Structures are given as structure tokens and as C-alpha cells.
């Protein structure tokens, strides 16, 4: 189970994520962070420049001004070690380091889809900003104000839907979440180089030995690097 972008109308700018989509599998990952995948910090995103060098805001060169992973402690929990972005620009540039996510386009609040979560879900999950990117808008990014509230809302959505793929969920950082129609895109963001994990709230999720199954912020959900479409 995972969020998947859906084009809803020509005039509505875009796409929401459903919880029942299947992966397209045709967007190959781009590899590690660097080059065009640079994620600027909050100030850099606003001004078009950063202050920490060519890789500011990446896992290779974290910052504390809103760059990806800027405030993640090295000895924290699995969730505290996840990348954080602070801005949609930083999140999109980070994602673009591993799977196509350029350009990023805003999705206005209030957009809806008959097959995806409604506005109540986004409000309950404290989603503050939505964007789509990649080939034909196949990848969606959500900025989150309260991570625990988002995980609680996601768990409720999974329970309400019932069934679904027990080996799927939504890829998350500390303050953003990502879903895609492409299974390659989802897998690329779960690579060790990316450092993101999948939020899985299926009661019967049982990954093979050797894969991570870390506590999430909400009981009944876990953070994992195991995903099968």
C-alpha cells in the first residue's frame, strides 16, 4: 500500500495520492546524491543559493539552516536519523538525487480525487504543502508539520481501507513524505544512500530477516527498508 499521484482535472493542477495504486516500474533510480541533486537549505531555497558549499543540504554536507538532514542526531532513534528538508525545494532536490523529481509543481489545497484520501486526511496529517514531480507527475511530495499526527492519520487510512499490500506503505523523512506510481522510485528512496524509510502500518507485515523493522512514532506502525510492490 502506498500513496500514488492521480491527475484529477486539467484545471486543478494536479494530483493526489491514492493508497491502492500499483507501481509502473519504469523510472530508473539516478544513484547517489550530488551534482544536480543538491538540496539547498531553507534560506538557500528562498534565495536560490546556499551557504554551505556545492552539496549543502545533502546527506554528504548537512546543514542546520533547513538543509536535508540538518538536525538529525547521529545517535538518535531510527526516526530521528531520517533526512529532513524544511522546504519543498529542499525535499524535491533531495528526491531528485535518487529518482527523477524535476521540476516540482505545487498542488493547491482542496484538490481531491475519488480514489485517494480526502482533505480531512491531509488536515489530520498536518500536511502543509503538496507537490508533484517526475515524469508525467508520477511522484508526490508532502511537507508535514507534525510527524506523529501524520503517522496517526496514515495508520487510520490503512485501517479504513483494509487489506492491501502488506509490504507497502509511504516513504518518509522527518518532515516530508513521498509516494510514487513507480516502484523503482519507491525503492530508490529506500536505498542506504538515500537514508529514507517506509512507514508500514499493516498488522501482518513480516519482512524477511536482515531487513529493518524499527518502531515508528505510532504504535502499530514500523519504519522499514523492505518494500515489495
WOQUI-V54832 format. One record per residue. N is the residue number from 1. PSI is psi in radians with two decimals (none if undefined). Layout:
N|PSI / N|PSI
This chain:
1|2.36 / 2|2.84 / 3|2.47 / 4|2.34 / 5|2.47 / 6|2.22 / 7|2.25 / 8|-0.82 / 9|2.86 / 10|-0.66 / 11|-0.22 / 12|0.15 / 13|0.25 / 14|-2.18 / 15|2.44 / 16|3.08 / 17|2.21 / 18|2.91 / 19|0.16 / 20|0.22 / 21|2.78 / 22|2.64 / 23|2.55 / 24|-0.60 / 25|0.32 / 26|0.26 / 27|1.66 / 28|2.54 / 29|2.67 / 30|-0.15 / 31|-2.62 / 32|3.12 / 33|2.52 / 34|3.02 / 35|-2.17 / 36|-0.10 / 37|0.15 / 38|2.31 / 39|1.96 / 40|2.77 / 41|-3.09 / 42|-0.78 / 43|-0.71 / 44|-0.66 / 45|-0.66 / 46|-0.62 / 47|-0.14 / 48|0.01 / 49|2.85 / 50|-3.10 / 51|0.23 / 52|0.38 / 53|3.14 / 54|-0.41 / 55|0.48 / 56|2.38 / 57|0.03 / 58|2.98 / 59|-0.42 / 60|-0.44 / 61|1.24 / 62|2.66 / 63|3.04 / 64|0.35 / 65|0.49 / 66|0.02 / 67|2.78 / 68|2.27 / 69|0.30 / 70|-0.66 / 71|0.29 / 72|2.13 / 73|2.52 / 74|-0.47 / 75|0.39 / 76|-3.06 / 77|3.04 / 78|-0.70 / 79|-0.76 / 80|-0.36 / 81|-0.11 / 82|2.63 / 83|2.61 / 84|2.68 / 85|-0.67 / 86|-0.58 / 87|2.74 / 88|-0.64 / 89|-0.80 / 90|-0.71 / 91|-0.77 / 92|-0.72 / 93|-0.62 / 94|-0.88 / 95|-0.69 / 96|-0.29 / 97|-0.21 / 98|-0.41 / 99|2.57 / 100|2.18 / 101|1.01 / 102|2.19 / 103|2.90 / 104|2.35 / 105|2.39 / 106|2.51 / 107|2.07 / 108|2.52 / 109|2.50 / 110|-0.29 / 111|2.57 / 112|2.85 / 113|2.50 / 114|-0.33 / 115|-0.02 / 116|3.13 / 117|2.61 / 118|-3.10 / 119|-0.49 / 120|-0.63 / 121|-0.81 / 122|-0.62 / 123|-0.77 / 124|-0.60 / 125|0.08 / 126|0.72 / 127|2.08 / 128|-0.34 / 129|2.52 / 130|2.51 / 131|2.72 / 132|2.63 / 133|-3.13 / 134|-3.11 / 135|2.07 / 136|0.48 / 137|0.70 / 138|-0.23 / 139|2.38 / 140|2.53 / 141|2.41 / 142|2.25 / 143|2.38 / 144|2.32 / 145|-0.76 / 146|1.84 / 147|-0.68 / 148|-0.70 / 149|-0.68 / 150|-0.79 / 151|-0.64 / 152|-0.76 / 153|-0.70 / 154|-0.75 / 155|-0.75 / 156|-0.66 / 157|-0.70 / 158|-0.77 / 159|-0.68 / 160|-0.63 / 161|-0.77 / 162|2.60 / 163|-2.45 / 164|3.13 / 165|2.00 / 166|-0.20 / 167|0.40 / 168|2.89 / 169|-2.43 / 170|2.42 / 171|2.31 / 172|2.65 / 173|-2.89 / 174|-0.61 / 175|0.30 / 176|2.76 / 177|2.70 / 178|2.35 / 179|2.72 / 180|2.66 / 181|-0.36 / 182|2.11 / 183|-0.53 / 184|-0.72 / 185|-0.77 / 186|-0.80 / 187|-0.65 / 188|-0.65 / 189|-0.21 / 190|0.07 / 191|2.70 / 192|-0.57 / 193|-0.62 / 194|-0.73 / 195|0.13 / 196|2.88 / 197|2.83 / 198|2.33 / 199|2.03 / 200|2.14 / 201|0.40 / 202|2.23 / 203|-0.52 / 204|0.29 / 205|2.20 / 206|1.51 / 207|2.75 / 208|2.78 / 209|2.54 / 210|-0.26 / 211|2.67 / 212|2.53 / 213|1.38 / 214|2.66 / 215|2.38 / 216|-3.03 / 217|-0.21 / 218|2.30 / 219|2.36 / 220|-0.11 / 221|2.68 / 222|2.85 / 223|2.27 / 224|2.75 / 225|0.18 / 226|2.26 / 227|2.28 / 228|2.21 / 229|none
